[in-house]
Amino acid sequence: MWTVCVPGWSAIAVAGTLLLYGTLDIAYFARMFYTMAKARYFKKKACILDTTEVHCYCLLTDIDTLLYHMNNARYVRELDFARADFYERTGLYSNIKAAGGGILQGASTIRYRRYVKPFTKIRITSRAVYWDDRTLFMEHEFIGPGGFVHAVALCRQRVIDTSVAAIAELLLQLHCGGNCKPYPLKMPAELELWVQSNELSSAKLRPQAATLPAIERGDCMAGGEMAADNE
């Protein structure tokens, strides 16, 4: 009978690798590092008003229990990479950090229009649709072969300890001297209604709130809850 001798350090390395993969999402962090490095060193810089793109495939690790389409949660995960590409190419994140601020996800909603089959290549677009002093709103589209939009997502990015409007103005001046296309002065209608629904949800969860507020059209305050709707 043959006996396989495994050195002690090899056994420790194997056990450590299994423990690392079992407790840390290695694929996520590796892909995030790749996405940011590619955006910083190999992609063209973009204006904050530009629409940026990243690509992904629906792999077997992305499918639902029904085994024939992408899991709904994977769409939200893919948005992390799309935003990282946008932040890096526009210089938004680095300038916010340089100003002593930070940015975090405050709310998101996604509308599923048609499922994505395994091994389908998807193009994810990202663009800023509106901002004020404290908030940046972004829209993402999941576009499949033939140009069909499989899903649309809206995300509210909360900026703290600095003004996102001032940062955006600085980026516009640095990128094109302020001569690019007009920036959004008014919140789109569908975004405005979503913001109102977030504020109503926030008011309902506040213990001190006796009644829900009547929000007028045009109110730009947004709550921090996440919503999801399907088509």
C-alpha positions in Angstrom: 0.0 0.0 0.0 1.3 3.4 -0.9 1.5 6.1 1.7 1.3 9.7 0.8 3.3 11.9 3.2 2.2 15.5 3.3 4.6 17.9 5.0 3.2 19.8 8.0 3.5 23.2 6.3 1.5 22.0 3.3 -1.3 20.8 5.4 -1.4 24.1 7.2 -1.4 26.0 3.8 -4.3 23.8 2.5 -6.3 24.3 5.8 -5.6 28.1 5.7 -6.7 28.3 2.1 -9.9 26.5 2.8 -10.6 28.6 5.9 -9.9 31.8 3.9 -12.3 30.8 1.1 -14.9 29.7 3.6 -14.9 33.0 5.6 -14.0 35.6 3.0 -15.4 36.3 -0.4 -12.1 36.0 -2.3 -13.7 36.3 -5.8 -15.4 39.6 -4.8 -12.3 41.3 -3.5 -10.1 40.0 -6.4 -12.6 41.3 -8.9 -13.0 44.6 -7.2 -9.2 45.1 -7.2 -9.1 44.2 -10.9 -12.0 46.5 -11.7 -10.4 49.5 -10.0 -6.9 48.8 -11.4 -8.3 48.5 -14.9 -10.3 51.7 -14.5 -7.3 53.7 -13.1 -4.6 52.5 -15.4 -6.2 51.2 -18.6 -9.4 53.1 -19.2 -10.0 56.6 -20.4 -10.9 59.2 -17.8 -14.6 60.2 -17.9 -16.6 63.3 -17.1 -19.1 63.0 -14.2 -21.9 63.5 -16.8 -20.6 60.6 -19.0 -22.1 57.2 -19.1 -19.6 54.5 -18.2 -19.8 50.8 -18.9 -18.5 47.5 -17.4 -19.2 44.0 -18.6 -20.0 40.8 -16.9 -21.1 37.2 -17.6 -23.8 35.2 -15.8 -21.8 32.3 -14.5 -22.9 29.2 -12.8 -22.1 30.8 -9.5 -24.6 33.5 -10.3 -27.7 31.4 -11.1 -30.8 31.0 -9.0 -32.1 27.7 -7.5 -34.2 27.3 -10.6 -30.9 26.9 -12.5 -31.8 28.9 -15.6 -31.4 32.6 -14.7 -29.3 35.0 -12.7 -30.1 35.3 -9.0 -31.8 38.6 -8.2 -29.3 39.4 -5.5 -26.5 39.2 -8.1 -27.7 42.2 -9.9 -27.1 44.4 -6.8 -23.7 42.8 -6.3 -22.7 43.7 -9.9 -23.6 47.3 -9.2 -20.6 47.5 -6.8 -18.2 46.9 -9.7 -20.1 49.4 -12.0 -20.0 52.1 -9.3 -16.3 51.5 -8.6 -15.5 51.9 -12.3 -17.5 55.1 -12.4 -15.9 56.5 -9.2 -12.4 55.8 -10.4 -12.7 57.0 -14.0 -14.5 60.3 -13.0 -12.3 60.9 -10.0 -15.4 61.3 -7.8 -14.3 59.1 -4.9 -10.7 60.3 -4.7 -11.9 64.0 -4.6 -14.5 63.3 -2.0 -11.8 61.6 0.2 -9.4 64.5 -0.5 -12.0 66.9 0.8 -12.3 64.8 4.0 -15.6 63.3 3.1 -17.0 59.8 2.5 -19.6 58.2 0.4 -22.0 55.3 1.2 -25.1 53.6 -0.3 -28.3 55.1 1.2 -30.9 53.3 -0.8 -31.5 51.4 -4.0 -34.3 50.0 -6.1 -34.2 47.7 -9.0 -36.8 46.7 -11.6 -36.4 43.3 -13.3 -37.7 43.3 -16.9 -36.4 39.9 -18.2 -34.2 37.3 -16.7 -30.6 36.8 -17.7 -29.7 33.3 -18.9 -26.5 31.5 -17.8 -23.3 32.5 -19.8 -25.0 35.6 -21.2 -22.8 38.6 -21.5 -24.3 41.7 -19.9 -23.2 45.4 -20.3 -23.9 47.5 -17.2 -24.1 51.3 -17.7 -23.8 53.9 -15.0 -24.6 57.6 -15.1 -25.3 60.3 -12.6 -28.9 61.6 -13.0 -29.1 64.2 -10.3 -27.2 65.5 -7.3 -27.5 68.1 -4.5 -25.2 69.1 -1.6 -25.6 65.7 0.2 -26.7 63.2 -2.3 -25.7 61.7 -5.7 -28.4 59.7 -7.6 -27.2 57.1 -10.1 -29.0 55.1 -12.7 -27.7 51.7 -14.0 -29.0 49.6 -16.8 -28.3 45.9 -17.4 -28.2 45.5 -21.2 -28.0 42.2 -22.9 -27.3 41.0 -26.5 -29.4 42.9 -29.0 -29.6 46.0 -26.7 -32.5 44.8 -24.6 -32.5 46.3 -21.1 -33.0 43.4 -18.7 -33.0 45.5 -15.5 -32.9 49.1 -14.4 -31.6 50.2 -11.0 -31.6 53.6 -9.2 -29.2 54.2 -6.3 -28.9 57.0 -3.8 -25.3 57.7 -2.7 -25.1 59.7 0.5 -22.0 61.9 0.8 -20.9 62.9 4.3 -18.7 65.7 5.6 -18.4 67.5 2.2 -20.6 68.8 -0.6 -21.1 66.5 -3.6 -22.4 69.5 -5.6 -19.1 71.3 -5.0 -17.1 68.2 -5.9 -19.2 67.7 -9.1 -18.6 71.4 -10.1 -14.8 70.9 -9.5 -14.8 67.8 -11.6 -16.7 69.5 -14.4 -14.1 72.3 -14.4 -11.2 69.9 -14.4 -12.5 67.7 -17.1 -13.9 70.1 -19.7 -13.7 73.6 -18.3 -17.4 73.6 -17.6 -18.2 73.4 -21.3 -19.7 70.0 -21.5 -23.4 69.2 -21.6 -25.6 70.8 -19.0 -25.8 69.1 -15.7 -29.1 68.0 -14.2 -30.9 71.0 -12.5 -34.1 69.2 -11.9 -34.8 65.7 -10.5 -36.4 63.4 -13.1 -40.1 62.6 -12.4 -39.6 58.8 -11.6 -36.7 59.6 -9.3 -38.7 62.3 -7.5 -41.5 59.8 -6.8 -39.1 57.2 -5.5 -37.5 59.8 -3.2 -41.0 60.5 -1.8 -41.7 56.8 -1.2 -38.4 56.6 0.7 -39.3 59.5 2.9 -42.7 58.0 3.7 -41.0 54.7 4.6 -38.5 56.5 6.9 -41.3 58.5 8.6 -43.2 55.3 9.3 -40.2 53.8 11.0 -39.5 56.8 13.3 -41.0 56.1 16.7 -41.7 59.8 17.4 -43.7 60.2 14.2 -47.4 60.2 15.0 -48.5 60.7 11.4 -46.9 60.3 8.0 -45.8 63.6 6.4 -47.5 65.0 3.3 -44.6 65.4 0.8 -44.9 67.9 -1.9 -43.6 67.2 -5.4 -40.1 68.6 -5.7 -39.0 67.6 -2.1 -35.4 66.3 -2.5 -35.1 64.6 0.9 -34.6 60.8 0.7 -34.7 58.1 3.3 -32.2 55.3 3.7 -34.3 52.2 3.1 -34.0 49.8 0.2 -36.8 49.0 -2.1 -37.3 46.5 -4.9 -40.0 46.2 -7.5 -40.5 43.8 -10.3 -42.0 44.0 -13.7 
